[in-house]
Amino acid sequence: MKFRVDRDVFADAVAWAARSLPVRPSAPVLAGLLIEAGDGTNGGLVLSTFDYETSCRATLTAEVSDEGSALVSGRLLADICRSLPAKPIDVMLDGARVSLTCGSARFSLQTMPVEDYPSIPSMPAATGTVPSEAFAHAVAQAVTAAGRDDMLPVLTGVRLEIEGDTIALLATDRFRLAQRELAWAPGQPDASLAALVPAKVLGDTAKSLTAGPEVTIALSATGSGDGLIGFEGSGPGGVRRTTTRLLDGEFPKVRSLFPSERLTIAKLDKAVLVEALKRVSLVAERNTAVQLAFKDGVLTLDAGSGDEAQASESIEAQIEGDDLVTGFNPQFLLDGLGAIDEPVVELAFTQASKPVVITGTADESASDTAGAFRYLLMPRRLLG
């Protein structure tokens, strides 16, 4: 194996492929990055990683002198590539070692047995395409509410629901719920599919595939268990593909949690609310709520109690319906507000002890919400 490749293209592809490598692999070869130099029909060079759950494959153009393959430490190779000067990289397999030369810098890496490396799964058949920037943004909004507790693995996923030309993304950690919908181009106009995708993989993948105009989504099976989902898009210098196994388990039926009635509605300037909430929450002890009181066109935020530090701040609000006093985890509330694009947010309540539904709207005089993102947040018990 021998090839020459552009330094920036190679370094970016190595970093992308190595990002999902396990920190403590169950077998040494799973910490490896597979380098395959071909005859140019597949772009010349393919970089792959796989840990039996998630695979990454980057195809890029290189000047291949000798075909071959080698398996080296992915994280070490990524660290080396980041440090190299802006000159072409020459890579050659020499016995049991891979030599890498860039300008006057030279490295020699020990290889691992390629024959011990697991087979990279193939991409399933394409299900449809979605604009890459829109998909990345929608996923970033949805994963805001995804769980991080591995003891509840189903809640660490995002439920992806496909109905015709619409994709819905749902995530919850039991205390909050995010729903985001966006349009896409399905391969079959009457497509009806669902998948439970690991939230971290989905978030990292969507964010990394924005170099091209669209992302191809490929789903091998509905439901979970042995199902596989794949994503393909453009990266610097070539094509990138990721596959991951779907999570096993049934996602809770959360759509019914969104209330059909709204008895108290408040519209506020998002930036003003965020800054006030950040200030007041400075004195909130861990796991305590910030109180929100809506009355007479004013939202008053309070935190702290007793002999401890206290804070209070009032901001203007356009309020329709009954006066209301409730409380929320300040960080969860900030997470939801941060995921909303619009300058004005609408908080809709049925009663103080029930969840709030937060959406975005273009201005305070709008009669309805404009965005396709909804964030439901459970209230917290107020001290005293």
C-alpha positions in Angstrom: 0.0 0.0 0.0 1.3 3.4 -1.0 -0.5 6.7 -1.7 -0.3 10.5 -1.6 -3.2 12.6 -0.3 -4.0 16.2 0.5 -3.2 16.9 4.1 -6.5 18.8 4.9 -8.7 16.3 3.2 -7.0 13.3 4.9 -6.9 14.9 8.3 -10.6 15.8 8.2 -11.6 12.4 7.0 -9.5 10.6 9.7 -11.0 12.8 12.4 -14.5 12.2 11.2 -14.1 8.4 11.0 -12.3 8.2 14.3 -14.8 10.3 16.3 -17.0 7.3 17.1 -14.2 5.0 18.2 -14.8 3.5 21.7 -12.6 4.8 24.5 -12.4 1.3 26.1 -12.8 -1.2 23.2 -13.8 -4.7 24.0 -11.1 -5.9 21.5 -7.9 -4.0 20.5 -8.8 -4.1 16.8 -11.9 -2.1 17.5 -9.7 0.9 18.3 -8.3 0.7 14.8 -9.0 2.7 11.6 -9.0 0.7 8.5 -7.2 2.3 5.5 -7.9 0.8 2.1 -6.1 2.1 -1.0 -7.7 1.1 -4.2 -7.4 1.7 -7.9 -9.4 4.9 -7.9 -12.8 3.5 -8.8 -14.1 4.3 -5.3 -12.2 7.6 -5.0 -8.9 5.9 -4.4 -8.9 5.8 -0.6 -11.5 4.5 1.9 -11.2 5.1 5.7 -13.4 3.0 8.0 -14.2 2.4 11.6 -16.7 -0.1 13.2 -17.4 -1.1 16.8 -20.2 -3.6 16.0 -22.8 -0.9 16.6 -21.8 2.1 14.6 -19.8 2.3 11.4 -18.2 5.2 9.6 -16.8 5.2 6.1 -15.1 8.1 4.3 -14.2 7.9 0.6 -11.7 10.4 -0.7 -9.5 11.0 -3.7 -5.8 10.0 -3.5 -2.9 9.3 -5.8 -2.5 5.5 -5.2 0.7 3.9 -6.3 0.2 0.5 -4.7 -3.1 -1.0 -3.6 -3.4 -2.5 -0.2 -4.9 -2.1 3.3 -3.7 -1.5 6.9 -5.2 -1.2 10.3 -3.8 1.4 12.7 -4.8 3.2 15.9 -7.5 5.6 14.8 -7.1 8.1 17.7 -3.3 8.2 17.3 -3.6 8.8 13.5 -6.1 11.6 14.1 -3.8 13.3 16.6 -0.8 13.0 14.2 -2.8 14.4 11.2 -3.9 17.4 13.2 -0.3 18.3 13.9 1.1 18.0 10.4 2.2 20.9 8.3 0.1 22.1 5.3 1.9 19.8 2.8 0.9 16.6 0.9 1.0 13.4 3.0 2.7 10.2 1.8 1.6 7.0 3.4 3.3 3.6 2.8 2.9 0.1 4.3 6.3 -1.2 5.2 6.1 -4.7 6.6 4.2 -4.6 9.9 4.4 -0.8 10.1 2.8 2.2 8.3 5.1 5.1 7.5 3.6 8.6 7.2 5.7 11.5 5.7 4.6 15.1 5.5 7.3 17.6 4.6 10.1 16.9 7.0 7.8 15.2 9.6 8.0 11.4 9.6 5.9 8.9 11.7 5.9 5.1 11.9 2.8 3.4 13.2 2.4 -0.2 14.3 -0.3 -2.1 12.4 -2.9 -4.5 13.7 -4.1 -7.7 11.9 -6.6 -6.6 9.1 -8.0 -10.1 9.0 -9.2 -9.7 12.7 -11.2 -6.6 11.9 -15.0 -7.1 11.6 -16.7 -6.7 8.3 -18.1 -3.2 7.7 -22.0 -3.4 7.3 -23.3 -2.3 3.9 -25.6 0.7 3.6 -29.3 -0.4 3.4 -31.3 0.6 0.3 -32.0 4.4 0.2 -35.4 5.4 1.7 -35.2 9.1 0.7 -33.3 12.4 0.9 -33.5 15.5 3.1 -31.8 18.9 2.9 -28.6 18.5 4.9 -28.7 21.9 6.8 -32.4 21.5 7.6 -31.9 18.0 8.9 -28.9 18.9 11.1 -30.9 21.7 12.6 -34.0 19.6 13.2 -31.9 16.9 14.8 -30.1 19.4 17.1 -33.5 20.6 18.3 -34.9 17.1 18.9 -31.9 15.7 20.8 -32.3 18.5 23.4 -34.8 16.4 25.3 -33.1 13.0 24.8 -32.2 11.0 27.9 -28.6 10.4 28.9 -29.3 7.6 31.4 -28.0 4.3 30.1 -30.2 2.5 32.6 -33.1 3.6 30.4 -31.7 2.9 26.9 -34.9 3.5 25.0 -35.0 7.1 26.2 -31.5 7.7 24.9 -32.8 7.4 21.4 -34.7 9.7 19.0 -37.8 8.2 17.4 -37.8 8.9 13.7 -41.2 8.7 12.2 -41.7 8.9 8.4 -45.2 9.5 7.0 -45.1 10.3 3.3 -43.2 13.5 2.7 -42.8 14.4 6.4 -40.3 13.3 9.0 -41.1 13.6 12.7 -38.4 13.5 15.4 -39.4 12.8 19.0 -37.2 12.6 22.1 -37.9 12.5 25.9 -36.1 11.9 29.1 -39.4 11.7 31.2 -39.1 15.3 32.3 -39.3 17.0 28.9 -40.4 16.2 25.4 -39.2 17.6 22.1 -41.0 17.2 18.8 -39.7 18.5 15.4 -41.2 17.9 12.0 -39.6 18.7 8.6 -40.2 17.9 4.9 -38.2 15.4 2.9 -38.2 13.6 -0.4 -39.2 9.9 0.1 -38.3 7.2 -2.3 -41.9 6.1 -2.1 -44.6 8.7 -1.7 -46.7 6.6 0.7 -43.8 5.6 2.9 -44.7 4.9 6.5 -41.7 3.9 8.7 -40.4 4.3 12.2 -37.0 3.8 13.8 -35.4 4.4 17.2 -32.0 5.9 16.6 -29.3 6.5 19.3 -29.5 10.2 19.9 -25.7 10.8 20.2 -25.0 9.0 16.9 -27.9 10.8 15.2 -26.7 14.2 16.5 -23.1 13.8 15.6 -23.9 12.3 12.2 -26.4 15.0 11.1 -24.0 17.7 12.2 -21.1 16.2 10.2 -22.9 15.8 6.9 -23.7 19.4 6.0 -20.9 19.9 3.4 -23.3 18.7 0.6 -26.8 19.8 -0.2 -28.6 16.7 1.0 -28.4 13.6 3.2 -29.6 10.2 2.1 -31.4 8.2 4.8 -31.5 4.4 4.4 -33.6 2.3 6.7 -33.3 -1.5 6.5 -36.2 -2.4 8.8 -39.0 -0.7 10.8 -39.0 -1.0 14.6 -35.8 -1.9 16.4 -33.7 -4.9 17.3 -31.8 -6.0 14.3 -32.7 -3.0 12.2 -30.1 -0.8 10.7 -30.2 2.8 9.6 -27.7 4.5 7.4 -26.9 8.1 6.4 -24.9 9.3 3.4 -23.7 12.8 2.6 -20.8 14.8 1.3 -17.7 15.7 3.2 -14.5 17.5 2.2 -13.0 15.5 -0.6 -15.5 12.8 -0.9 -18.5 10.8 0.3 -19.2 9.8 3.9 -21.4 7.1 5.2 -22.5 6.1 8.7 -24.6 3.1 9.8 -25.9 2.3 13.3 -28.0 -0.3 14.8 -31.5 0.7 16.0 -32.2 0.7 19.7 -34.3 -2.3 20.9 -37.4 -1.5 22.8 -40.7 0.4 22.5 -40.6 4.2 22.6 -43.4 5.6 24.9 -46.5 7.0 23.2 -45.7 10.6 23.9 -47.8 12.5 21.4 -50.8 12.3 23.6 -48.9 14.4 26.3 -49.4 17.5 24.2 -52.6 19.1 25.6 -55.4 19.9 23.2 -56.5 23.0 25.3 -54.7 26.1 26.3 -56.1 28.1 29.2 -53.2 30.5 29.9 -51.0 31.7 27.1 -48.0 34.0 27.5 -45.8 35.5 24.7 -42.4 36.9 25.6 -39.3 38.2 24.0 -37.0 35.1 24.0 -33.7 37.0 24.5 -35.1 39.0 27.4 -36.5 35.8 29.1 -33.3 33.9 28.6 -31.1 36.6 30.2 -33.5 37.1 33.1 -33.7 33.3 33.7 -29.9 33.0 33.7 -29.6 35.8 36.3 -32.3 34.6 38.6 -31.2 30.9 38.5 -27.7 31.9 39.8 -29.1 31.6 43.3 -31.2 28.5 42.7 -29.8 25.5 44.6 -29.3 22.3 42.7 -32.5 20.5 41.8 -34.7 23.4 42.9 -37.1 25.2 40.7 -37.3 28.8 39.5 -40.7 30.2 40.1 -42.6 31.9 37.3 -45.6 34.1 38.1 -47.8 35.4 35.3 -50.0 38.3 36.2 -51.2 41.6 34.7 -48.9 41.6 31.7 -45.8 40.8 33.8 -43.8 37.6 34.3 -42.0 37.6 37.7 -39.2 35.1 38.1 -38.1 34.2 41.7 -35.4 31.8 43.0 -33.9 31.1 46.4 -35.6 30.9 49.8 -35.2 31.2 53.5 -31.8 32.2 54.7 -30.2 31.5 51.4 -29.5 33.9 48.6 -32.6 35.1 46.7 -33.3 36.7 43.4 -36.3 38.2 41.6 -36.8 39.9 38.3 -39.9 41.0 36.3 -40.2 41.3 32.5 -43.1 42.2 30.2 -45.3 39.5 28.9 -48.4 39.4 26.7 -50.7 37.2 28.8 -54.1 35.7 27.8 -56.2 33.8 30.3 -56.0 33.2 34.1 -53.1 34.3 36.3 -50.7 31.4 37.0 -47.8 30.5 39.3 -45.6 27.6 38.5 -41.9 26.5 38.6 -39.4 24.7 36.4 -35.9 23.3 36.3 -34.1 26.4 35.1 -31.5 24.4 32.9 -34.3 22.4 31.2 -36.2 25.6 30.5 -33.0 27.2 29.1 -32.4 24.2 26.9 -35.8 24.4 25.4 -35.6 28.2 24.8 -32.2 27.8 23.2 -33.5 25.3 20.7 -36.1 27.8 19.4 -35.3 29.9 16.4 -38.0 32.6 16.6 -37.4 35.8 18.5 -40.7 35.4 20.5 -41.7 32.4 22.5 -45.1 31.2 23.5 -45.7 29.4 26.7 -49.1 27.6 26.8 -50.5 26.1 30.0 -53.6 24.2 31.0 -52.9 24.7 34.7 -50.0 25.3 37.0 -49.5 21.7 37.9 -49.5 20.5 34.3 -46.7 20.7 31.7 -46.0 23.8 29.6 -45.7 23.7 25.9 -43.1 26.1 24.5 -43.0 27.1 20.8 -41.6 29.9 18.8 -43.5 32.6 16.9 -42.4 35.5 14.7 -43.8 38.3 16.8 -45.9 39.0 19.9 -49.0 39.9 17.8 -49.0 36.6 15.9 -52.1 34.5 16.6 -50.5 31.1 16.2 -47.0 29.6 16.4 -44.8 29.6 13.3 -42.3 26.8 13.9 -42.5 23.0 13.7 -40.6 22.6 17.0 -42.5 21.9 20.2 -40.9 21.6 23.6 -43.0 20.2 26.6 -41.6 20.6 30.1 -42.9 19.2 33.3 -43.2 21.6 36.3 -41.2 21.2 39.5 -42.5 21.5 43.0 -41.9 25.0 44.5 -40.1 25.3 47.9 -42.5 26.5 50.6 
